[in-house]
Amino acid sequence: MEISKAVQLAIVFSGVFLWIGMLTGVWKYWQIRRSELSRAHYYVDIAHRSSLLYAAATLTLAALSYFTILSEDIALWCVFANILFFSFSILVYIIHGFLQDTSNQFKQPHRLGHLSLPTWLMTLMMIALIITELLATAILLMGTILLFLGK
C-alpha cells in the first residue's frame, strides 16, 4: 500500500498534536492541583484543548488528502500550510501559559512576556492564519468532493 506524503505528514502530526494535548493535560492538572481556585492558567487550558482539537482536525486533513483528486504536491502543500499554523498556534498558547503574561492575546497592548507586539503584527498573523487555513482546507475539500462526484 502506497500512502502519499501528505497523508503521512497529516497522520504523524495528528499523533504529535495528540501527544502534546496529553502532555499539556498533565500540565493543566498539575496547575489545577496547585491552585487555590482549582484552575489552570487560561492559556495552559487553551494549549491543552487546542492540541486535542488540532489532532482531530489534522486526521481529517489526512482523510481529505487520501481521497483528493489533486496532485500529491498540491495536497502536501495544503496539509503543510495547515500544520504550520496549527503548530504556531499551539506554540503561542504554550508560551503564554508558561509566561502567564496574559489571559487574552488580543487585548492591547499585545503582550509576549515583557515585550509588546505591535497591533499590525497581530493583525497580519491572524489574516495569514485565516486565509491560509481556510484556503488550504477548501482546496483539499474540493478535491475530495470532485472525486466523490466522479469528476
N, C-alpha and C positions, 0 to 999 in steps of 0.2 A: 504494500500500500504506500503510495506516494502522497505525502501531505505537503502542501505549499508552505513557503517560508512565512507568509502572512498568517496562516493558521497556526503554525508552530510558535511564532512570536506571540500571538494573542493567547494561546494556551499557557505558555510559560509565564507571561506577565499576569495572567489571571491567577496563577498559583502564587506568584510573588506578592500580588496585592492581597490575596487571601492570607498569606503568612504575615504580612505587615499588619493586616487587620487583627490577627491573633495576637501579635506582639504588642500592638497599641492597646488591645483589650486588657492585657496583663498590666500595662502601664496605667490604664484607666482605673482598673480595680485597685491597684496599689494606691493611687491618689484618693480614691473613694474611701478606702480603709483608713487613711491618714487624715482625712478632712473632718472637721467638726460638723460640717453640714452634710457629710457623706456624698460629696460631689467631686468629680474630677474637673480639672480646668476645661473651660469651654472648648479650646482647640485640641485638647487631648481626645475629648469625646468626638469632635468632628473628624479628626485623623482616623480614629477607630472606625467610625461608621462609614466614612467615605471610602476607606480602603476596602471594606467588605462590599460596598456597592460597586466600586470600580472593578472588583474581581468578577462580579456577575456581568457587568457591562462588557468587560474585555472578553469573557467567554461568549457573549452574544456576538461580538465582533468576529470571533473565531468562526462561529457558525455562518455568519454573513459572508466571510471570506471564503469559506469552504464551498458555498453554493453559488457565488457570484460568477457571472459570465465575463467579468472584466479580466484584463491581463493580470498575471501574477504581480508584475511591478506596480500597477495601479493599486491593487488590493494591499500590497505590502506598504506602500506609502500611506494609504488611508489608515491602516492599523497603526503604523508607526506614529503618525500625527496624533491620533487619539491617545496612544500610550504616553507620548511625550508630555501632553498636557495633563493627563491623569496623574502621572508621576510628579510633575511640577506642583500640582495642587496638593497632593498628599505631603510632599516635602515641605511646602509652605505651612500647612497645618501643623506638622510635627515641630517645625521651628517655632511657631507661635506658642505651641503647647509647652515646649521646653523653656522658652524665654519668659512665658507668661506675661507677655508685653501688651496684649490687647484681648478683648473679648469680641471685637468686631474689626476685621482687617479693612473694612471700607470706611470706618469712621475716620474723619480728618482731625488731626494730621495722621497720615498712614504710617503706623509705627512698625518698625522691624528692629527689635531690641532698642538700642539708644538712637538709632537712625530714624529719620523721617523721609519717607519716599514721596516724590512729587506726584501730585494728582494725575498729571498727564501720563506718568509711567503706569500707574494702576489702571487707568482707562485703556491705555494701549494694550496692556497684558490681558485685560478682560475681553476687549474686542477681538484680539488674536485668538484667545481661547474659544470664544463663542463661534466665530466664523470657522475656525479650523475643525472643531469638534462637530458642528452641525453639517458642514460641507463634506467632510471625510466620511461621516456616518451615512449621510444621504447618498453619496456615491456608491458605497457598499450595498446599501439597501436597494437602490435602483438596479444594481447589477444582479441582485438576488431575485427581485421581483420580475425582471426581464427573463430570467431563467425559468421561473415558475409559469410565466405567461407563454413560454415556448418561443421567445424571440431570438 
